[in-house]
Every structure is written in C-alpha cells, then in structure tokens.
C-alpha cells in the first residue's frame, strides 16, 4: 500500500507543479496585456553614431619614399 501512496503523492506533486506553472503563465499574460494597453512611454530617439575610419597610406607611397 505504501507504493500506491507514493504514486499518489508523486501524481499530486506533479499536478501542483503544473497548476503553478499555468498560474504563472496566466499572470504573465495578464501583465503583458495590461502593459500593452497602457502603451509604452514615448522615448527619445538615440543620437546618430558617426563612424569614421582612418585610411592607411597606400603601399606605393612606401615604395616611392613619399612622406
């Protein structure tokens, strides 16, 4: 009979774990919908990044001796 009791306890533990996971999923979904209904706060666009690249002297300049 102890084997059956262990199986029932394991089954209940799994059921509670599943119920907990589903509850958290539902809370997360409700929070997401509530956040979307409020709308995101307007954000200031980021300043553009200017990328510069330093050009290397051509190999021909070294061959000619130009500085």
C-alpha positions as CSV (number, residue, x, y, z in Angstrom):
1,X,0.0,0.0,0.0
2,X,2.9,2.4,0.6
3,X,3.8,2.0,-3.1
4,X,0.3,3.3,-4.1
5,X,0.6,6.1,-1.6
6,X,3.9,7.2,-3.1
7,X,2.5,7.2,-6.6
8,X,-0.5,9.3,-5.4
9,X,1.8,11.8,-3.7
10,X,4.0,12.0,-6.9
11,X,0.9,12.5,-9.0
12,X,-0.3,15.3,-6.7
13,X,3.1,17.0,-6.7
14,X,3.1,16.9,-10.5
15,X,-0.4,18.3,-10.6
16,X,0.5,21.1,-8.2
17,X,3.6,21.9,-10.3
18,X,1.6,22.1,-13.4
19,X,-1.1,24.3,-11.8
20,X,1.7,26.6,-10.5
21,X,3.2,26.8,-14.0
22,X,-0.1,27.6,-15.6
23,X,-0.9,30.2,-12.9
24,X,2.4,32.0,-13.6
25,X,1.8,31.8,-17.3
26,X,-1.7,33.4,-16.8
27,X,-0.2,36.2,-14.6
28,X,2.5,36.9,-17.1
29,X,-0.1,37.1,-19.9
30,X,-2.3,39.5,-18.0
31,X,0.7,41.7,-17.1
32,X,1.7,41.8,-20.8
33,X,-1.8,42.7,-21.9
34,X,-2.0,45.4,-19.2
35,X,1.3,46.8,-20.3
36,X,0.3,46.9,-23.9
37,X,-3.0,48.6,-23.1
38,X,-1.2,51.4,-21.3
39,X,1.1,51.9,-24.2
40,X,4.8,52.4,-24.0
41,X,6.2,55.7,-22.7
42,X,7.5,57.8,-25.6
43,X,11.2,57.5,-25.8
44,X,13.7,60.0,-27.2
45,X,15.4,58.6,-30.3
46,X,19.1,57.8,-29.8
47,X,21.6,60.2,-31.3
48,X,23.1,59.0,-34.5
49,X,26.5,57.5,-34.3
50,X,29.1,58.8,-36.7
51,X,31.7,56.2,-37.7
52,X,35.0,57.3,-39.1
53,X,37.7,55.1,-40.5
54,X,41.3,56.2,-40.8
55,X,42.7,55.4,-44.2
56,X,46.1,53.7,-44.3
57,X,48.7,55.0,-46.7
58,X,49.0,53.1,-49.9
59,X,51.9,50.7,-50.2
60,X,53.1,52.6,-53.3
61,X,53.9,55.6,-51.0
62,X,56.4,53.5,-49.1
63,X,58.0,52.2,-52.2
64,X,58.5,55.8,-53.6
65,X,59.7,57.1,-50.3
66,X,57.0,59.9,-50.1
67,X,56.3,61.1,-46.6
